[in-house]
Amino acid sequence: MSDAPDTFEAYAADHDAARFTDWLRERSEPDWSAAVDGRFVRELGDGTISDAVFRRYLQQDYAFVETLTGTFGHALGDAPSMAAKGRLADFLGTLTSEENDYFERSFEALSGDPDAHPDATTRAFIDLLERAARQGGYAETLAVLVPAEWVYETWATGIDSRPAAFYLDEWIELHANPAFVDFVAWLRAELDREGAAVSTRRQRRLDALFGRTVELERAFFEAPYGDDR
């Protein structure tokens, strides 16, 4: 259970230059810490994760990435400036080229099925992203996209040594390289501005979306282990 105040107004009263995204992150505990420093991340970093577990994880991530790409496309349409649209368009290019190439090579190395069916966690994640984009505006879409990318940037930049297998090493590098780190910082700044400007009632909705995303990120990393957790 998080100790962060229930409202951003109360949080800001106790913090100089308070950031809306910091409040959301603190509100998402303990799921945030479990997602960025759980078994999956530790075993990925030291290279001890089994191929079977990582294959199951990648299959579910691939099943999810099409919806993620669509949600970024929705954010691009709602973005308030051409500069913001440009940043989002650039990232969409990365998702559909560099990251897709990584998936193809990794599935070949791991004998993975790129057409695997989404499991319960992945289906819940897909539903959350679709509802956020369909039922909300730019701020609601950011409230699911920011934690989805920020969680990855946090754990990836926290890994010091790299595993030998290319599909582990490159997965870390995709989320720890300077361009991705800069993009996540920009995404956070967008949500900081949007979130601080809306009503308290809407801030609660953003908080719920952010927290649910982090909860599902934690479950997403745990699910490939099955009953062996």
C-alpha positions in Angstrom: 0.0 0.0 0.0 1.4 3.3 -1.0 2.0 6.1 1.5 1.7 8.8 -1.1 -1.2 11.4 -0.6 -4.5 10.7 -2.2 -4.4 13.9 -4.2 -1.7 15.6 -6.3 -2.5 18.9 -4.5 -1.6 17.4 -1.2 1.6 15.8 -2.7 2.7 19.1 -4.2 2.2 20.9 -0.9 5.0 18.7 0.6 7.4 18.7 -2.4 9.3 21.5 -4.1 8.8 21.4 -7.9 6.5 18.4 -7.5 6.1 16.3 -10.7 2.7 14.7 -11.4 4.5 11.5 -12.7 6.5 11.2 -9.4 3.2 11.3 -7.5 1.7 8.6 -9.8 4.8 6.4 -9.4 4.7 6.7 -5.7 1.0 5.9 -5.7 1.7 2.7 -7.7 3.8 1.1 -5.0 4.5 -1.7 -4.1 3.8 -2.9 -7.7 6.3 -0.4 -9.2 9.2 -1.8 -7.1 8.2 -5.4 -7.8 8.0 -4.7 -11.5 11.4 -3.0 -11.9 13.3 -5.3 -9.5 11.5 -8.6 -9.5 12.8 -12.1 -10.4 12.4 -11.6 -14.1 14.5 -8.5 -14.2 17.2 -9.9 -12.0 17.5 -13.2 -14.0 17.4 -11.2 -17.3 20.3 -9.0 -16.1 22.5 -11.8 -14.9 21.6 -14.1 -17.8 20.2 -16.9 -15.7 16.6 -16.6 -17.1 15.6 -19.9 -18.8 15.0 -19.8 -22.6 11.5 -21.3 -21.9 10.6 -18.4 -19.6 12.0 -15.7 -21.9 10.3 -17.3 -24.9 6.9 -17.3 -23.2 7.5 -13.7 -22.2 8.5 -12.6 -25.7 5.5 -14.3 -27.2 3.2 -12.4 -24.9 5.0 -9.1 -25.5 4.7 -9.6 -29.3 1.0 -10.3 -28.9 0.7 -7.1 -26.9 2.9 -4.8 -29.1 0.3 -4.3 -31.9 -2.1 -2.8 -29.4 0.7 -0.7 -27.9 1.5 0.6 -31.4 -2.1 1.5 -32.0 -2.3 3.3 -28.7 0.7 5.4 -29.5 -1.0 6.1 -32.9 -4.0 7.3 -31.0 -1.8 9.6 -28.8 -0.3 11.0 -32.0 -3.7 12.0 -33.2 -4.6 13.7 -29.9 -1.2 15.3 -29.3 -1.5 19.1 -28.9 1.3 20.2 -31.2 3.2 19.2 -34.3 6.4 18.9 -32.2 4.6 16.3 -30.0 3.2 14.5 -33.0 6.7 14.3 -34.5 8.2 12.7 -31.3 5.4 10.1 -31.2 5.8 9.4 -35.0 9.5 8.8 -34.5 8.9 6.3 -31.7 6.2 4.5 -33.8 8.9 4.1 -36.4 11.2 2.4 -33.9 8.4 0.0 -32.8 7.6 -1.0 -36.3 11.2 -1.4 -37.5 14.0 -1.9 -35.0 11.9 -3.7 -32.4 10.0 -5.8 -34.9 13.4 -6.9 -36.4 14.5 -7.9 -32.9 11.4 -10.1 -32.4 11.9 -11.9 -35.7 15.5 -12.8 -34.9 14.8 -13.7 -31.3 11.9 -16.0 -32.2 14.1 -17.8 -34.7 16.8 -18.3 -32.1 14.4 -19.4 -29.4 12.1 -21.5 -31.7 9.3 -19.2 -30.6 5.8 -18.9 -32.1 5.1 -15.3 -33.0 1.4 -16.1 -33.3 0.9 -17.3 -29.8 -2.4 -16.5 -28.2 -2.6 -13.8 -25.6 -2.8 -15.1 -22.0 -5.1 -13.6 -19.3 -2.6 -10.9 -18.3 -1.9 -9.9 -21.8 -5.7 -9.7 -22.6 -6.2 -7.5 -19.6 -3.4 -5.3 -20.7 -4.7 -5.0 -24.2 -8.2 -4.1 -22.8 -6.8 -1.4 -20.6 -4.9 0.3 -23.4 -7.8 0.1 -25.7 -10.2 1.5 -23.1 -7.9 4.3 -22.1 -7.5 5.4 -25.7 -11.2 5.0 -26.6 -12.8 6.5 -23.5 -10.3 9.3 -22.6 -8.2 12.0 -24.1 -4.5 12.7 -24.5 -3.9 12.6 -20.8 -5.6 9.3 -20.3 -3.6 7.7 -23.1 -0.4 9.1 -21.6 -1.4 7.6 -18.2 -1.1 4.1 -19.6 1.8 4.7 -22.1 4.1 6.5 -19.6 4.2 3.7 -17.0 4.4 1.0 -19.8 7.6 2.6 -21.1 9.0 4.1 -17.9 9.0 0.7 -16.1 11.1 -0.7 -18.9 13.5 2.3 -18.9 13.9 2.0 -15.2 14.8 -1.6 -15.0 16.9 -1.6 -18.1 19.1 1.4 -17.1 19.6 -0.3 -13.7 21.3 -3.3 -15.2 25.1 -2.9 -15.1 26.5 -6.1 -16.8 25.1 -7.6 -19.9 24.2 -11.3 -20.6 25.9 -13.1 -23.4 22.8 -14.2 -25.4 22.0 -11.6 -28.0 18.2 -11.8 -27.4 18.7 -10.9 -23.7 21.4 -8.3 -24.3 19.6 -6.5 -27.1 16.3 -6.5 -25.2 18.0 -4.6 -22.4 19.8 -2.2 -24.9 16.5 -1.4 -26.7 15.3 0.1 -23.4 18.5 1.5 -22.0 19.9 3.4 -25.0 20.0 7.2 -24.9 17.3 7.7 -27.5 14.8 5.6 -25.5 15.8 7.2 -22.2 15.3 10.7 -23.7 11.9 9.6 -25.2 10.7 8.4 -21.8 11.8 11.7 -20.2 9.8 13.5 -22.9 6.7 11.3 -22.3 6.9 12.0 -18.6 7.1 15.8 -19.2 4.0 15.5 -21.4 2.0 13.8 -18.6 3.4 16.1 -16.0 1.9 19.1 -17.9 -1.4 17.5 -18.8 -2.0 15.9 -15.4 -1.2 19.0 -13.4 -3.7 21.0 -15.5 -6.8 18.9 -15.2 -9.4 18.7 -12.4 -8.9 16.7 -9.2 -11.6 14.2 -10.4 -9.7 13.6 -13.6 -6.4 13.3 -11.8 -7.9 10.4 -9.9 -8.8 8.7 -13.1 -5.2 9.2 -14.4 -4.0 7.8 -11.1 -6.2 4.7 -11.5 -5.0 4.1 -15.1 -1.3 4.5 -14.2 -1.6 2.2 -11.2 -3.5 -0.5 -13.1 -0.8 -0.3 -15.8 2.0 -0.9 -13.3 0.0 -3.7 -11.6 -0.3 -5.4 -15.0 3.4 -4.8 -15.8 4.3 -6.7 -12.6 1.9 -9.5 -13.5 3.4 -9.6 -17.1 6.8 -10.3 -15.7 5.6 -12.9 -13.3 3.3 -14.8 -15.7 6.0 -16.6 -17.8 7.1 -18.5 -14.7 3.6 -20.1 -14.4 3.2 -21.7 -11.0 7.0 -21.6 -10.4 7.2 -18.1 -8.8 
